[in-house]
Amino acid sequence: MESVPERRNGEWVFLNTRMPVATVFENLELGTSLDEIIEQYDVTREQIQAVLRFAAQSLTGPASPLDLTRAHSV
């Protein structure tokens, strides 16, 4: 994921795309399956899983600066 101020006003998007990460959550909330999201928005299952892991881990609080086991490349 990346947030680039010049792209979509800094909204979080999938790396090297203009697709907002929020689109995944909005579609899941509507009951859309992962397979449907993958097909409709041309993202991979791995990209979606990475976003979901990142979101879940962000709910547990901030990692300490030395806790590299929680770092992600998304």
Buried (B, 14 or more C-beta within 10 A) or exposed (E): BEEEEEEBEEBBBBEEBEBBBEBBEEBBEEEBEBEEBBEEBEBEEEBBEBBBEBEEEEEEEEEEEEEEEEEEEB
